[in-house]
Structure formats: structure tokens, C-alpha cells
Amino acid sequence: MGEQKDTTQEFEEALKWLSQEKYVLRLFVAGMNPKSLQSIENIKRICETYLAGRYQLEVIDVYQQPILAKDGQIVAAPTLVKELPPPLRKLVGSMSDTERVLVGMDLHIVMAGTVDHPAETKTQKQKDDGAVL
């Protein structure tokens, strides 16, 4: 019985640690066009909903700072880069599919009424909504 209590306590401590983890994100956009503005709005909404007070978001215009895009090996915009916590992840698209963004950022939050279909093929909508690279 004591071993089960220790395991439960370890699990609860791990959950507490995960809930305090800080996320460092960079969103690369190509100018301030409607798609860029929509992706900024979407990622801010997602971060405020699921990471309130635990994230740092930097928006980078690849036209204004092309060196950062080159250094980050950004080939499409908008692209969200999750630098911390590891592993580094890149998501391309409008960030309008909240569930895909959460999965891409390794946020394991179960959303009511959603089903994950990992075997489905990529459609253009999936690419636009935040494909994980």
C-alpha cells in the first residue's frame, strides 16, 4: 500500500511541475497580412486559455528580420516555434485548429468532444490549420 501512495505522490508532483513549466514561443509571420494577423490572434487566444502566465510569445516579421528566419530555418509563414520546454517543435499554418496546436506544443489537454485520428491523411485544411513539422 505504501508503494502505491509513493507512486501517486510522484505523479501528482510531476503534474504540478508540468503545470508550472514556462513556454518560450516564436511566431514567424510574413508581413501584417490577414493570414498573419489571424495566426497572431489564434496563438494569443490559445496561450491565454491554456498557458496563462506561463508563456513568452515573440512575433517576428520575416520581412523585417530575415536573418532570424534564416537562422531558425523558417521556410513558410506563419510558423510557430516552441523553443522551450524541449523538444523544439515547429507548426506551420494559421493556428486555427486549437487541438492540433496543443498537440504540436506537447500540451496534453483532453478537449471535450474531440477525437484524435493520427492515421488520417493530410489535407490542405490540415496544413493551413497548424501542421506539425
C-alpha positions in Angstrom: 0.0 0.0 0.0 2.9 2.4 0.8 4.3 1.9 -2.7 1.0 2.9 -4.3 0.9 6.1 -2.2 4.5 6.9 -3.2 3.6 6.5 -6.9 0.5 8.6 -6.6 2.5 11.3 -4.8 5.2 11.2 -7.5 2.6 11.5 -10.2 0.9 14.5 -8.5 4.3 16.2 -8.1 5.1 15.6 -11.8 1.7 17.2 -12.8 2.4 20.2 -10.5 5.8 20.6 -12.2 4.3 20.4 -15.7 1.7 22.9 -14.8 4.4 25.4 -13.8 6.5 24.9 -17.0 7.3 28.1 -18.9 6.8 28.0 -22.7 9.0 30.1 -25.0 7.4 30.6 -28.4 8.3 32.5 -31.5 5.7 33.1 -34.2 7.2 33.9 -37.6 4.9 35.8 -40.0 5.2 37.3 -43.4 4.1 40.9 -43.0 0.9 42.0 -41.4 -1.5 40.5 -43.9 -4.8 38.9 -42.9 -3.4 35.4 -42.5 -0.6 36.7 -40.3 -3.0 38.7 -38.1 -5.3 35.7 -37.8 -2.4 33.4 -36.7 -1.3 36.0 -34.1 -4.8 36.3 -32.8 -5.2 32.5 -32.7 -2.0 31.7 -30.9 -2.6 34.5 -28.3 -6.0 33.1 -27.6 -4.6 29.6 -27.2 -1.8 30.7 -25.0 -4.1 32.8 -22.7 -6.5 29.9 -22.4 -4.1 27.1 -21.8 -0.8 28.8 -20.7 -1.9 31.9 -18.9 1.1 33.5 -17.1 3.4 30.6 -18.3 4.4 31.7 -21.8 6.6 34.2 -23.6 5.5 34.9 -27.2 7.7 36.8 -29.7 6.2 37.7 -33.1 8.8 38.0 -35.8 8.1 39.5 -39.2 10.4 37.7 -41.7 10.4 40.7 -43.9 11.7 42.9 -41.1 14.1 40.4 -39.6 15.1 37.9 -42.4 18.2 36.8 -40.5 16.1 35.4 -37.7 14.0 33.4 -40.2 17.2 32.1 -41.9 18.8 31.1 -38.6 15.6 29.4 -37.5 15.3 27.6 -40.8 11.9 29.0 -41.4 10.6 28.1 -44.9 6.9 29.0 -44.6 4.9 31.6 -42.7 3.2 31.7 -40.4 5.3 29.3 -38.4 5.2 28.8 -34.6 8.4 27.6 -33.0 8.2 26.2 -29.5 11.7 26.6 -28.1 11.1 25.7 -24.5 10.3 23.3 -23.0 12.2 20.7 -25.1 11.8 19.3 -27.6 11.9 22.1 -30.1 8.7 22.0 -32.3 7.6 23.9 -35.4 4.0 24.3 -36.5 3.0 25.8 -39.9 -0.3 27.4 -40.6 -3.0 29.7 -39.3 -3.0 28.1 -35.8 -6.9 28.0 -36.1 -7.1 24.3 -35.1 -6.6 24.5 -31.3 -6.3 20.8 -30.8 -3.5 20.5 -33.4 -1.7 23.4 -31.9 -1.9 21.9 -28.4 -0.7 18.5 -29.6 2.1 20.2 -31.5 3.2 22.1 -28.4 3.1 18.9 -26.4 0.3 20.2 -24.2 -1.6 17.0 -23.3 -5.0 18.5 -22.7 -8.1 16.5 -23.4 -10.7 18.6 -25.2 -14.4 17.5 -24.8 -15.9 16.1 -28.0 -12.7 15.7 -29.9 -11.2 12.5 -31.3 -7.6 12.2 -32.4 -7.2 10.4 -35.8 -3.4 10.1 -36.2 -3.7 7.9 -39.3 -5.7 10.4 -41.4 -4.0 11.9 -44.4 -3.0 15.5 -44.6 -5.4 17.7 -46.4 -4.9 21.3 -47.4 -7.0 22.3 -44.4 -4.8 20.4 -42.0 -1.7 22.1 -43.5 -3.3 25.5 -43.1 -4.6 24.8 -39.5 -1.2 24.1 -38.0 0.8 21.1 -39.3 3.5 19.9 -37.0 6.9 19.7 -38.6 
